[in-house]
Every structure is written in structure tokens, then in C-alpha cells.
Amino acid sequence: MAQSAITDSHPSFRSLPLPLLRRLVLSAVLALPALRPALGQQRGRPDPNPDGTVEIEQVRVGVLAVGTSIGGGRLRFRGEEHRFSVRGIEFGSVGVSSLSARGEVFNLRRLEDFAGRYTERVVPRTPGAPGGPETRFLRNQAGVELRLRTERAGGQWRFNEAGVTIELR
């Protein structure tokens, strides 16, 4: 029986010497762990599945630099709620101003990693974009990241340039 032109012109793996075939298979197996992180990141996109959620409520009463801030937040992680305090949110106002932020927590493997100093990664708004909540990104020294949607009432506020400190209660 005559073979087709396609099978005659393309060698199969059966025609390769056994030592070469073993090396090819071993190389492919050894390359898999190196490819795994790239496959897990879905082409460079961040993990779409948060490890927890966070809510922050902060109120400041005062005149310019003199005043007091009260508030804190709640972290929901692995089915439990944990309270925390926040320092480093600055307000520039006279009277009463408030901040409300809600968002997701990423890269949180242990509860202990949540506390610490967070620095902000600024993502500017698109020119002409409608008002409403702003999205802010914070990251601490343990690699925990917060994606917060923030709203404020009365006065201006911002995160301290040195960062915000979160302490579990």
C-alpha cells in the first residue's frame, strides 16, 4: 500500500533516535514550571479574584491643621471580619469632612500581612471622565494590595506622602 506524500515528506517522532527523543521530552517537562507563572497571570493582567474586601470610614472635625480624626475600617478575610485603625489620611478643611472607601484586597495570604504602611500608586483620571468615586491603589511592604473606590463629603483629603498605616485592633 502506497503512503501519501504528506506522511512521506514529514518525519514522525518514531524516526527520531531514542536518546534525542528522551532529551526533547525532558526539556519540555523542565520548561513547564517556568511557563506556569506566565499562564497564571493571564497575559500580565492582575489576579481578578480578591482575597478579601475592605471598608474604611473616617471623619475629621477641625479647623485647618487643628482637629481630630476618628474612624477605622473592616477587613473581610476568609469568612471573618477584622477591625483595624487607619493613620495617615490627611484632610484640608474647616468643619466636618468624611471619607468613605470600599474595595478589594489582593495578595493577602496571612492576616498578619494586612497590617503595615501602605504607599499609594496614583492612577490619574481620564480627562473628561465623569465625577464620582475615585479608584486608588495602595501596597504595603508584604505585597498586599488594596484597590479602593473612595468618596468624600466636605473638604479635600489625600493620603499622606509617607503612606498610610493600618493596624489591626
Buried (B, 14 or more C-beta within 10 A) or exposed (E): EEEEEEEEEEEEEEEEEEEEEEEEEEEEEEEEEEEEEEEEEEEEEEEEEBBBBBBBBBBBBBEEEEBEBEBBBEBBBEEEEBEBBBEBBBBEBEEBBBBBBBBBBBBBEEBEBBBBBBBBEEEEEEEEEEEEBBEBBBBBEBEBBBBBBBEBEBBEBBBBEEBBBBEEE
